[in-house]
Amino acid sequence: MQTSIPYDALAERPLPGIAPLNLEDWLIVDGAYDVQMSLRISLLSEKPDLVSALSEEALPAAQEVLALALEQLSGRADFDVGPQEVRCPDGRVVAIDRAQPLRTLGQIIQEDICLMQKVGDEHVLTGAVLCFPASWTLSEKFMRPLIGIHVPVAEYDDNIAKRVQRLFDGVRAGRPLWRKNALWYDDSSLFTPRPEDAPRDPVPAKDGAYLRSEKQCILRLPKTDAVVFSIHTFMVRREQVLHAPAAQ
């Protein structure tokens, strides 16, 4: 778990709560990197089909997001990016497999990566590496449009669905966006898939032992025109959240 969140996770914003993002702030390495990456690697090794999916048509977009991430990491001191491998902050060396771009990326960064591509009038989930699902299951959402992905989220009504679709239509290459959410949990597990017909019972704020917050970034890929939806998951103990300056 992290000991802090680098934004005010509890501050309320009207849905969908979007703000501009500097691309340099897209990928985060925090104090939980080593432990989160150990879990990600275990999941990708033991349950690859549960935490990753990629349609044949989405391979070029997956290769493009891998290239973009490696370009961003190459300018950082905590990564050593070469033509065939990446040395990560925890000392691991990851081979770059461009035939499996999302699974490769899932071994390098803490962020989960979802690829959304326009099919007809809607964006469809055509690929993902999703090691830390917050009460949803990748196999149920793969190749479904935005409104289907958000079943059974009660707040995601037709009005919000139209606004989110306009957002995905309008995001421009080189002008990424971000939003955040915050949900209270009674345990700190990160791999928490749930089927649509068995939604998680909400944990009241007064009872939650842990705050789970996702920094969700939205980027347009200039070559394939796919939209990247990335998720950096923070899990912080209740007392650390409530004692943070932003919560005072």
N, C-alpha and C positions, 0 to 999 in steps of 0.2 A: 504493500500500500504506500501511497504518498503521504507526506505529513502536511502538505498544503496544496492549494489550487491557485494557479497564477492569475485568477480573475475572480470576481465576486459571483460565485455560483448561485447564490440565493437571491440576487437582485432580479426583480421581475421585469420582463420585457414582453410587449405584445407579440403574439405569434405572427410570423415565424421567427422574430427576434434576430434579424440579420444585421451584420456590421461588416465594413470592409476589413480585409486581411492583407498584411504585408506577406509576400510569398516567403520571405526569410523566416517568418514565424510559423510556417505551416507545420513542419516536423519538429517535434519536441523530444528531447532526451531529459528525463527527470530522475529523481532519486530512486524510482522503482524500476529503472531500465533493466538492471540485471535480472531481477526476480520475474518481471513480466515477460522478458524475452525467454527465460528458461521455460515458462509455462507455454508460451507461443510455440516454441520449438518442439516441446513434448506433444502438443496438440496436433501440429502439422505432421509429426512423425507417426503418431498413433491413430489419429482420426482425421486424416487429410480430407476425406470426402464430406465430413461434417463441418469443416471450417473453411473450405475453399471450393469454388466453382467457377468455371469459365466456359462460355459458349465459344464455338469455333469462330464466329463472326467478331467476337470481342478481343481476340488475340492481339491484333494491331494496337488497340487502345490500351490493353494491359502492358504491352511492350513500351508504349509511349509513356505511361505513368511511371513505369520502372525507370526509364531513361531520365524523366524529369526529377524523380526523387534522388537518383544517383548524382545528377548535376547539382542539386541543392546540397547534398551531403559532401560533395567533393570540395566545397569551399569551407568546410568546418574542420576544426582542429581535432575533434573527438572521433572522426572517421577517417580512414585511409582508403580511398576508392581507386582501384586499379581497373585495367581493361577487362580482367577476368574474375576478380574477387574483391571483396570488401572486408577490411578489418574493422570490427565494431568496437564501441567503447568498453565492452566487457572482455575484450581480447580475442573473441571468436573471429574466425575467418570464414566468410560465406562465399561460396562459388556463385557467380552470376549465371543463372540458367535462363536464357532468354526464351526458351521453349516453355518455361513455367514461371512467367514473370511475377505473378501475384504470390505464389508460394515462396519465391525468392525474396520478394519484398517483405513478406511476413516474417522472415527470419532476421531482418535487418532493422526494422523500425517498430516502434510501439503501436503505431496507428493501424487500425483496420482500414481496409480500402474497398470501397464499393464502386463499381462502374455502372453508370446510367447512360443509356443510349436511346435516342429518339426512334420510336417505332410508331408510325402513324401520328396521332396527336399527343402521345404520352411518352414519358421516359420509362424505360424498362431496365430492371436489374440484370445485366448480362454477364457480370463477373464480380467476384468478391473474394477477399481473404478476410474472414470474420472469426477471430479467435475469442473475442469478448462480447458475445451477443447479450444485450440487456433484455432478456425475457422474450426473445424471438428466435426462430429457427431458419437458417439459411436455405435449407432445402424447400421450405414452404414458400419462400419469397423469391427464389431464383426464377428469372424470366417472367416476373410479374411487374405490372406498372406501379407507379407511386401509390395510388390509392389502395391497391391490393397489398402492398408492402406494409401499410400502416394499419391494416386490420389486426387487432381489435382496439386500436387507440381511440378512445371516446372523443377526444378533443379534435380529431382529424375529420371534421365534417366537410361537406361539399364546398363551403366557402374557403376553408383552409386549404383544401385540395387544389382548388383553382389558383390560389395565391402561390402555393408551392410550385405548381406546374409552370406558372408565369416566371417564377424565380429561376427554375432550371432552364427555361427557354431563354431568359435574359442574361444569365451570367456570361461574362465575356472573358476570352483568353487574356491572361495578364492582369486581370482584375478579380482576384479570388475574394470569397466572402466567408464569414464564419458565424456560428451561433453556438449556444450552449444549452444544456438542460441540467436538471438536478433532481434526483429521486432518492428518497430515504430507503435504506435496506436494513434488514436485521442480521445479515451475514455479509462477509467480504469476498465471496466467490466472484470471480470475473467471468468464468465460462458458465453462463446460466441460460442455456437455450430452453425455450418453452414453446409448445405448440399453440396455435391460435385458439383452439377450443379449451385451453386450460390456462387462461391468463393469470398473471401474478396478482395476488391480493395486495393492494396498496398498503404501505407501511406509513402510519401517521407521522408527521414531523416530530411530534412530541415523544415518539417511541423509538425512532430509528437510531440504531447504533452506528450506522455508517452512512455517509453521503456519497452517492455515486454520481459523478458529473462527467458528461461527455463534451469535449470540444469538437464540434463538427464543422469541417471545412468543405467548401464547395468550389471546385476549380474546373474551368473549361480547358480541355486539351486542344491546342491549336491545329494539329494535323488531322486527327480522327474526329474531332468535334464532340467527343464523348465528354460527359461530366463526371468528375471524380467527387465522391462523397467520402471523406475520411473521418475517422473517429478516434480520438485520443481519450482513453478512459482513465479518469481519476477516481480513486477510492480512498476516502479519508475518514478517520474516526470522528465521531460526533464532537468530542471535546475539542479537537483541533480545528474543526470548522467554526464552532461557536466562539472560540477564543481568538480567531483571526481578526485583524483590524477591520476588514470590510463588514464583519458581522456585528460589530459593536454599535 
